[in-house]
Amino acid sequence: MFELFGLSAGSQMVLAFFGLMALRVPVAFALGLSAMYAMWRIGFGFDLAGDLIATGITKYSLLAIPFFILAGTLMGSLGIAERMIRFFRVLIGSTPGGMGVVGTVVCLFWGAVSGSGPASVAAIGPMIIKGMEEDGYPRTYAAGLVCTGAALSIVIPPSIGLVIYGVIAETSISRLFIAAIVPGLVMGLAMLAVLPLANRAGAPAHSPALAALAPIPDAARPYGRRLWSAFRDSFWGLMTPVVILGGIYSGIFTPTEAALVATVYALAVGGLIYRTLNLRGLYDALADAAASSAVVMLVVAYASLFGWVVTVEDLVGSYSAALLGISGNEWVVLAVIMAILLVAGMFMDPVTVMFVSLPIFLPVMRELGWDPVWFGVVVMVNLAIGLITPPVGINLYVAANVTRLPIERIARGALPFLGASLLGLVVIAAVPGLSLSLARLLN
């Protein structure tokens, strides 16, 4: 049937991929099967597939993925996350917005630890949602905030998404990390601006942060003494982003090495300082991290086959030429790319979207003279929004599992934050200086 339309093997592969996705075939296998079909159509033997897969996953920078996932898993299971939340609750829990402000700040802070959106929802979601609910926020609204804030984990460094983008685009991962800091904060401020909307649903305007998460010791003590106690208790957890990002930006270690440092640091804090590490907990953390890493790396492995066919069939040249032919205005082209990413994010996870779309978008980026670091940040913000957009917003499904609420209700609760995130995306795309100023200053 495909031959009747004169489609190349590469275009047939793309259609086959989306067809398999529609049949709910797992993403990794949809990539692999469609790519192997195209290889058969082209006339290459399947014995080449093994070499291509090995070449695709044996990249040094990709080692950062499993270790950052493991570090985030350990910090969530060893009580480090709980201590962080307790500190921020004491610090800003009595401000207008109460636990909503605390939840937003913790999500941003945890993004500098985890690097994975779904993992962040699982690690800090139950505690934040419980605290916000007891503080007067609707449960669906609290779940929407956590989903959105956790999605920023793939924007705020150290981001697994930025690591993968850096590998595909052959761009400095350190520069990407630096460039993503200010845009991540902009997205956080956009979330804070939406918090007053929850007052209509019953959240008090001046919340005292009611009993949430874990009891604050000696609540009757002066604020300064309570803050110092909470800070001292959470100090080593709060130092995690300082150790990771400080080491990267100072040149002590690379982003890949930072992932291993973060893992060792989490083990040291949990085992030697907080003494919450035990063999059972370590086994569970390793098992969870291995399962999450395997999903990502399987996509990376089969995406190498997909990418090889894209290159051999010159889909990059034909598709990117078509994209450039839409308009001579670079802002129109950028708007089309962003729209494609937003729609793709509604149906696929960020890793898959990058491997499928970036080979086409990167030549367009180079042709128009865009900075690859700025473009990487814009792509990552787009994909972060995809984590909270149905029908396949992964964060929504994790939050549904945590709260036992239908995904439709959580999606409605996330709508105000989705609107704020889209506005933040427009600002970040329209003002490249937000992404590039800090990177230029530190380089």
N, C-alpha and C positions, 0 to 999 in steps of 0.2 A: 504493500500500500504506500509506503514511504516513497518508493521510486516514482510513483505517479506524480508526486509533487516536486520531483527533482531535488530532494533534500540530500545534502552530503551526509556521510557517516557521522560527522561531528554533530550536525544538527539533529540527526536521528537520536544520537546519544542524549542530547539535552531533553528532547521530547520524552524519551524512554525514562529518563531520571524523574521527571515530573509525573509521569504516569505511574511509576512505581511508588512515588511519594503519595499519590492520590489513593493508591491501594493499601496505604499504611505499612509499606515495607520499611524497616528501620533505615535511617538516613545513610549509614555507612554502607549497608548492603545495596541500597539503591544506587549509590555512587559507583560501587564496584561492579555490579551487574551491568549497568548501562555502559560503563567504560569498556568492559570486556566484550560486550556486544559490538561496540564500535570498533574495537581492535579486530574482532573477527571479520567485520564488514570490510575493514581496510586491507586485511590479509596478513596481519602480524600474528605470530604464534603466541599462545598463552604462556610459553616458557619465559617470555619477556616480562610478564606481570610481576613475577617474584623479584626481579632485579629492580623494577621501577618502585615497588612498594618499599623495598629495603633502602633504596636511595632517598625516598620521600621522608622516612622516619629517622634515618641516621644522621640527624643534624644536631649539632651540639646545643644550639639555642633551645631546642624543644625539650631538653632535660629540665628546663625551668617549670614546665607544666606540672608533672607529677609531684615535684617537691613543693611547689607553692600550694597545690591542693592539699598535700599532706600537712603542711604547716598550718593552714587554715583549719583543717579538721582537728588537729591536735589542740589548737588554741580554743576551739569551741568545746571540746570534750574535757579539757583539763581545768575548767573554771576560770580561765583567763578572760573570756568574754563576759562572764557574769560580774567579775570585779570591775571591768571597764564600764559596764552599764551602771553599776552602783556608784562609781566615781562621778560620771556625768550627771547622774540623777541628783546627787548632792550639789554639784556645781551649778546646774542650770534648771533643776527640776521645779523650782518655785517661780520661774519666769512665766510671763503670759504664754500660754500654749503648753506649759508643763511637759508631760511625757511625750507630746508630739515633737517638741523641740529636742528633747533628749533622744528620741528615736531617730530623728533626722541626723543629728550629730554623730550618734553611735554608728549609723549606717555608713556615713562618710568615713569615719575613723576605721571601721572594720574593713572598708574597701581597701585600705592601705595594709591590710593583713591578709585577706583571703584571696582576692584576685578572681573569684568566681561568684557570679550572681546567685545561682541556685544554692551553692554551699553557704552563702551568707544568710539567705532566708532560713535555711535549716539550723544554722548555728545560733543566730541572735533573734530570729523571728518569734519563737515562743515567749521569750522574756519581754521583748518590747511590746508585743501585742497584748500580753496580759497586763503589763503596766499601763498602757494607753487605755485599755478597756476599764480598768479600775479607776482611771483618772477621768472618766466620763466620755471618752471617745467611742463611737460606734465600732463594733468589732470589724465590720467590713472596711471601714475607713482606715483603721489601724493596720489591717492586712494590706490594704492598698499602699499605704505609706511604706511599709516594710518591703513590699515587692519592688517599688520604685527605687527606694534608697539602696537596696541590695543590688539592683541592676547596675548601679554606678560602680560596682566592684570591678566591672570590665573596663571602666574609664579611668578610675583613680589608680595610680601605680601602687604596688606592682600588679599590673593587669595581665592575665593570661591572654586575653584578646590582643593586647598590644604586642605581646611576645610573638604571637602567630602572625600578626600583620607585619611586624619587623622582619620575620623570616621570609614571608612571601614577597614583600616589597624591597627586600635587601636594604633596609633602612636601620639606622642606629636605634636599638631598643632603649638605650639610656636617654637619648634625646626625646624619644616618644614618651617615656615616663615623665620627664621634666615638663614637656609640653602639655600633658594631660592634667596637671595639678590645678591650674586656674580654671579650666573648663569644668572640672569636677566640682569645684567650689561654686561656680556659677549655677550648675544644675542643683546643688544643694540649697542655694539661696532661693531658687525658683520653687523648690518644695516647701521651704519655710513660708513663702508668700502665700501658699495655698492653705496653710493650717487654719486661719480664721474661718474658712468656709465650714469647718466642722462644728463651729459653735451652734449653728442652726440645728444640728443633730443632737445637741445635748452636752457638748463638751464645755466646761466652765471657761470663761474668758481669762480668769486669773487662777489657774490651777495650782494647788499646793502640792501636787504630785503625791497622791494618796498612796496607801500601802501597795507597792508594786514590786515585782521582781524579788528582791530579798530585803529583809528588814534592815534599816540603817541603824547601826548601834548607837545607843545613847542619843536618841533624836532630840532630847531636851537640851543637849549641850549647845554652846554657841556655834554659830555657823562656821567660823574659822577652824575650830577644833574638829568639828565633824568633817569638814573638807580635807583637813590635813590627815585625818585618820583614813578616809577613803582613798586619798592620793597615795598614802604610804602602802596601803593594802594592794593597790592596783598598779604601783609604779612599774614593775617589771613588764607587765602587760602593755602599759602605755608606751614603754620604750621600744616596743617591737617595730613600729614604723620608722622610728629614729634609727634603729640599728640597720634595718633593711635599706631604706632610702638614703640614709647618711652614708652608708658604705658604698652604695652605687654612685652617688653624685660626687663623693670625694675620691673615687677611683680606687678604693681599697679592693673591691671585687666587682665582677661583672654582674649583670642582671641574672644570668644563669647561675653563677656561684652564689648570688644572694638567696636564691631559692633553697639551696642546701643549708646556708647559714641560718635562714629562718626556721628550717626544720630542726636543726640542732639547738637553736635558741629556745624553741618551744619545748623541746624535751628537757633542756636544762632548767627552764623556769618551772615546768610542771613537776619534774622529778626532784630537784634539789631545793627549790625555794618554796613553792606552794605545797609540795609533797602530795599532789593529787594523782600522780602517775602510778598506775599499777599494770600488771601484765595483761589483765583482761581488757582494760581501757586502751592499752597500746595496740592490742590485737584488733579491737573493734575499729580504732582509728586507721590502722593500716589497711584493713579490709575495705572500709568505706572509701579511703583515698585511692586504693587500687581499682575499685569498681568505677569510680568517677574518672580516673585517669585513663582507664581502658576504653571508655566510651569516646573520649576526646581523641586518643591516639589511633583508634580504629578508623575514625573519620579521616584523620590526617593520612593514614596509610592508603585508604582507598581513594582519597582525593588526589593522591599523586598519580594514579592511573587516569583519573578524569582529566587532570591538568595536562598530562602527556598527550592525550587525544586532542584536547583543545589546541595545543601547540602544533601538533602534526597537521591537523586539519585547517590551521590558520583561522580558527574561529575568532581569535583575538583581533586579527586585522579586519575581518569583515564586520564583526559586531561593533567594534570600537569606531570604525568608519561610519557605520549607520548611526551610532550615538552622536558623533561629531556633526553628522549631517542634519540633525534635528534643528539646530539653530547656530548662527554664528556668534551668539551671545553666550559667554562662558557661564554667566549666572543662570541662564536657562538650562544649560547642560548640567550644571551642578544641581539644580532643582530636580531635574529628571533622575539623576543618579541617586539623590536622597530619597525620592519617592520610590524608586525601585528597591532600595535597601529597606525602607520602612515596610513595604508590602512583603518582601522576602522574609523579613524578620517575623512577620505574622505566621509564617508557615514552617520556618526552619530555624535551627539554632545558629548562634553567631559564627561558630567555627565553620559550619557548612556554607553559610552565606559568603564568608570570606573566600573560601577555596573555589567556589563556583563563580563569584562575581569579580573578584579583584584582578584576575588575569585579563579581563575585559576593560575594567575601569582604570587600571594603572597606566596603560598606554595613552588613554585620554588625558589623564592627569599630567603626564609628561608632555604631551602635545600642547596643552594649554599653559604649561609653565607653572603649575601649582606646586607648592611646597609639599613634599611627601609626608613630612611630619604633621603639618596642619591637616592634610587630607586624611591621614590616619586617625587623628583625633575626631574629625567629623564622622568618619565611618564608624568609629567605636561608639559615639554618642547615638548614632542611628541604631546600631545593633543593641545598645542598652535599652532603648525604647522598645525594640522588638521583644525583649524579655517579658514585657508586661502587656503585650497586645495579643488578644485571642485571635485565632483558635489554638495556637501552639505557643503561647507565652509561657515559657518553662517556669518562671518565678511564680506565676499564678497557680500552677499545678502543685508546686512545693508548698505554697501558702495554704492551698486547699487541704493538703494532707495534714498540715500543722493545725489548722483551725477547725477542720471537719465541716467547713462551709462549702456550698456549691461554688464552682469556679465562676459561674455567671455573676453571683453576688460580689465576689472579690473583684472581678473585672469592673463592676459598677463602682465599687469603692475606690478603685484606682483611677477612675476617669479624671478627677480634678488634677491629680499628679501627672497624668498623661498629657493633659492640656498644658500644664506648666513646663513639662519636659520638652514638648514640641516648640514652645516659645524659646526655651533655653537653647535648643538646637539651632534655631534660626539665628539667634544672637552669636553663637559660637561660629557658625558658618559665615556669617556676614562680617565678623570682626576677627580676621586671622591673628591679629596682635594678641588676643587673649591666649592663644596657644603658643605663639612664637616668641613673645617678649621675654618670658622667663628662660626659655631654652637659649636664646641669644645672650641673655645676661650671664648665665652660668657657663656658657661656652666662650 
